[in-house]
Structures are given as C-alpha cells and as structure tokens.
Amino acid sequence: MNPQINDEPLAMPSRRLGPDQLVVSAIGLGCMGMTWGYGKADRTESIATIHRALDLGVTLFDTADIYGPFLNEELVGEALAGHREGVILATKCGLQVPDASVFHEDASKFSLTRNGSPEHILKSCDESLRRLRTDYIDLYQLHRVDPQVPIEETVGAFASLVKAGKVRHIGLSECTLDELSRAHQVHPIATVQSELSLWTRDALLEILPFCQGHGIGFLPFAPLGRGFLTGQFHQTSNFKKEDFRSLLPRFQPEALKANVLIVDAVKDLAERKEATPAQIALAWLLALGENVVPIPGASKRNHLEENLGGVLVQLTKEEQASLNELPSPTGGRY
Ligand SMILES: NC(=O)c1ccc[n+]([C@@H]2O[C@H](COP(=O)([O-])OP(=O)(O)OC[C@H]3O[C@@H](n4cnc5c(N)ncnc54)[C@H](OP(=O)(O)O)[C@@H]3O)[C@@H](O)[C@H]2O)c1
C-alpha cells in the first residue's frame, strides 16, 4: 500500500511563501520534463497531468522560457487556459541558448548563456506572458544570476515589472547568499528555487536558514534527484543521448553503482512506512520547514498522484535524522 490521493477532494495543505504570504499548495508541479531534459515526453499525457494536478488541489506550476526552449511555456499556457484563476504560475528568465534545435537530439551539444540585463528581462517577460496566455505572472524568477550584471540592476528590472502589474512576486534561482541578500534589499524576494533533495543538501547550510530567517519561501528543484530517488534506476541504467542525465556525473555507471545504496536506504524506510521512496523524499523536504514547497517534475498522471501522496507521510524525528545521515552521493551535480 502507499498513501494514495484518490478522487475525493484532497485536503491538499497550503503553504505561504515570502513577505507577501503567497499561498500555494504544499507540493507544486515542475513542468520542465514535459518538453525538456529527460527525453521525449508525451504531450497529451503531459497536459492531462497538469489537469489532474488541478483536480487534486495543486496550485503552483513551475516552468521557464528556456525549457523547450519556449515549448514548455506554450504547453503550460495551453493546459491552463480557462483555469487561470487560483493558479500560481511560476516561470523564469535570464538564460539563453544559442541554438536550441541541437538539444533534442544530443544533450552534449547544448550550451546555455546567462543574460541578466534589464532589456533582456523586460523583453523576456512580454514574450512569456504571450506564450503563457496570461497578462500577469504570479512568480517571476531569475533563472541564474548573470555575473556581468550587478544583481541590483537585474532585480531592478523585475521590480519595474511588478510596478507595471505584469509580475506579482519575484524569485531567484541558484543564487549565492550575497546575491540573495543584495537582491532582497532592492525588492522583497518571495522565493529561492535551488536544487535540494536527499542527495543534494548544500542549501541546508546557508541559503535555507537565511530564507527561514527572512520570511522567504524555498522551492526545492529536482526534489526527486531527477528521478533517481524514486528507486526506478539501477546500477546498470543507461540514459539516451537526448536525456540530459547521460551527461551528469551522478548518473554515470561507476557513480550509479555507489549511489543506488543511498536509494536502498530510502526504499527500506519507505517499506516500513508503507509509502514509496518518492513520497519519503518529498516528506523529508516538507518536514524541513513551512516555507519549503517542493516542485517534483512529472509528465505522467500516475507519477503525479504518487508524489502528491507525499503530503500524507509524517516522518518521526528519528526517521528524519536517519535520512539526514544518508551518505553523500558519488559524482557532482553537473
Ligand atoms: N531552477 C532550476 O535551475 C531548475 C533546474 C531543474 C529543474 N527545475 C524545476 O524543478 C522541477 C523538478 O525537477 P526535475 O523535473 O528536474 O527533477 P525531479 O522532480 O527530481 O524528477 C523528475 C523525474 O522523475 C520522474 N518521476 C517523477 N515522479 C516519479 C515517480 N513517482 N515514479 C517514478 N518516476 C518519477 C519524472 O518522470 P516523468 O516525467 O516520466 O513523470 C522525471 O523524469 C522541474 O520540472 C523544473 O520545473 C528547476
């Protein structure tokens, strides 16, 4: 048995993010994999997954202009057309890709550049609004800080979008503590989105405590370790060349051999709790604090449903402690 979300209206808990207390479902939906990153996803099933998420009380949907590129925002815009009310739409800008077409065949030919110039931010916002079929973005996030542009200037552009009514809240992604605190002085920052999961815990050291101390929300991305923590991979798993994981050190054969041991421990606990490894991974994140809202990616309804069951899993202090002691993974993130 695993905690199931059924067709009864789920009492999906909500959480409040940032100084303006943006209310969102305790688990959001990461939409990236619907067009980008992990090989080809089925478009119809992806849209059905977004609709199922709405039915089950998910209100937070995360996308970015670069996913696809641009196709992801178009897909999310299409799926959410007619459902805009009550939805918290989160997107991102600040990354560019010179030639998008190569990515879909071979992830190794792919490169991203950063652009945090005010001109780029303002232009990107208008383009995202069009693709998302809306006239406001609830949470507009800087995908990566551009070292060539002072963060104050970049966030100043975001602040002007808030003034213009095009954006409601501002977020950052993968920023340093210094960048976050400087940005927060220019305009209140609602959220930080960075990688955080049972096998990527760096944010626990400084960024998450800073967010907790300053009333800033935290959105762990890749909360399932890019699928790894669901227990679906083995030490011999292979990834196709269009799958970004084929390039990541942690997913290389030698690293996988060591890393499956981490998941074995998560699987053991899941079995004892009558839950699934994905639900344990999400429950661990939810237990980190009320300002934490994981955004697991799923392009299939069964994955989504399983993941939302994470809100039903309560971990004891001892269980949390045992998860905190899991060994660090072999291989870097990128
Ligand atoms: N800010 C950033 O720089 C950044 C970077 C990466 C991601 N993100 C955001 O964070 C979101 C989540 O991260 P992510 O998608 O990279 O990684 P993730 O959530 O850790 O894992 C997603 C992968 O796990 C699979 N999966 C999900 N639930 C599953 C289940 N219950 N059983 C088996 N497999 C399952 C998905 O497969 P299916 O698709 O087949 O369901 C997908 O391949 C993204 O969608 C994106 O919105 C942000």
The ligand as a MOL file (V3000), in Angstrom:
LIG
                    3D

  0  0  0     0  0            999 V3000
M  V30 BEGIN CTAB
M  V30 COUNTS 48 52 0 0 0
M  V30 BEGIN ATOM
M  V30 1 N 15.7250 26.4080 -11.3390 0
M  V30 2 C 16.4020 25.4990 -11.9910 0
M  V30 3 O 17.5300 25.7190 -12.4240 0
M  V30 4 C 15.7710 24.1600 -12.2280 0
M  V30 5 C 16.5370 23.0700 -12.6640 0
M  V30 6 C 15.9070 21.8430 -12.8420 0
M  V30 7 C 14.5460 21.7100 -12.5800 0
M  V30 8 N 13.8270 22.8090 -12.1680 0 CHG=1
M  V30 9 C 12.3790 22.7090 -11.8670 0
M  V30 10 O 12.1810 21.6860 -10.8940 0
M  V30 11 C 11.2290 20.7490 -11.3950 0
M  V30 12 C 11.5190 19.3730 -10.8530 0
M  V30 13 O 12.8400 18.9620 -11.1740 0
M  V30 14 P 13.1630 17.8070 -12.2280 0
M  V30 15 O 11.9500 17.5490 -13.0290 0
M  V30 16 O 14.3970 18.2000 -12.9210 0 CHG=-1
M  V30 17 O 13.5580 16.5700 -11.3080 0
M  V30 18 P 12.7380 15.6720 -10.2760 0
M  V30 19 O 11.4710 16.3130 -9.9020 0
M  V30 20 O 13.6880 15.3320 -9.1960 0
M  V30 21 O 12.4990 14.3340 -11.1140 0
M  V30 22 C 11.7090 14.3150 -12.2830 0
M  V30 23 C 11.8800 12.9500 -12.9300 0
M  V30 24 O 11.3620 11.9500 -12.0420 0
M  V30 25 C 10.3710 11.1950 -12.7010 0
M  V30 26 N 9.3200 10.9160 -11.7040 0
M  V30 27 C 8.5570 11.8010 -11.0500 0
M  V30 28 N 7.7510 11.1810 -10.1790 0
M  V30 29 C 8.0110 9.8670 -10.2970 0
M  V30 30 C 7.5020 8.7220 -9.6370 0
M  V30 31 N 6.5920 8.8390 -8.6900 0
M  V30 32 N 7.9800 7.4960 -10.0130 0
M  V30 33 C 8.9360 7.3920 -10.9680 0
M  V30 34 N 9.4700 8.4580 -11.6140 0
M  V30 35 C 9.0060 9.6850 -11.2810 0
M  V30 36 C 9.8530 12.0640 -13.8140 0
M  V30 37 O 9.3390 11.2150 -14.8070 0
M  V30 38 P 8.0770 11.5130 -15.7380 0
M  V30 39 O 8.3110 12.8290 -16.4110 0
M  V30 40 O 8.1160 10.3420 -16.6280 0
M  V30 41 O 6.8370 11.5760 -14.8910 0
M  V30 42 C 11.1250 12.8010 -14.2210 0
M  V30 43 O 11.9080 12.0090 -15.0870 0
M  V30 44 C 11.3620 20.8640 -12.9110 0
M  V30 45 O 10.2160 20.3470 -13.5660 0
M  V30 46 C 11.5390 22.3500 -13.0740 0
M  V30 47 O 10.2750 22.9900 -13.0190 0
M  V30 48 C 14.4260 23.9990 -11.9800 0
M  V30 END ATOM
M  V30 BEGIN BOND
M  V30 1 1 1 2
M  V30 2 2 2 3
M  V30 3 1 2 4
M  V30 4 1 4 5
M  V30 5 2 4 48
M  V30 6 2 5 6
M  V30 7 1 6 7
M  V30 8 2 7 8
M  V30 9 1 8 9
M  V30 10 1 8 48
M  V30 11 1 9 10
M  V30 12 1 9 46
M  V30 13 1 10 11
M  V30 14 1 11 12
M  V30 15 1 11 44
M  V30 16 1 12 13
M  V30 17 1 13 14
M  V30 18 2 14 15
M  V30 19 1 14 16
M  V30 20 1 14 17
M  V30 21 1 17 18
M  V30 22 2 18 19
M  V30 23 1 18 20
M  V30 24 1 18 21
M  V30 25 1 21 22
M  V30 26 1 22 23
M  V30 27 1 23 24
M  V30 28 1 23 42
M  V30 29 1 24 25
M  V30 30 1 25 26
M  V30 31 1 25 36
M  V30 32 1 26 27
M  V30 33 1 26 35
M  V30 34 2 27 28
M  V30 35 1 28 29
M  V30 36 1 29 30
M  V30 37 2 29 35
M  V30 38 1 30 31
M  V30 39 2 30 32
M  V30 40 1 32 33
M  V30 41 2 33 34
M  V30 42 1 34 35
M  V30 43 1 36 37
M  V30 44 1 36 42
M  V30 45 1 37 38
M  V30 46 2 38 39
M  V30 47 1 38 40
M  V30 48 1 38 41
M  V30 49 1 42 43
M  V30 50 1 44 45
M  V30 51 1 44 46
M  V30 52 1 46 47
M  V30 END BOND
M  V30 END CTAB
M  END
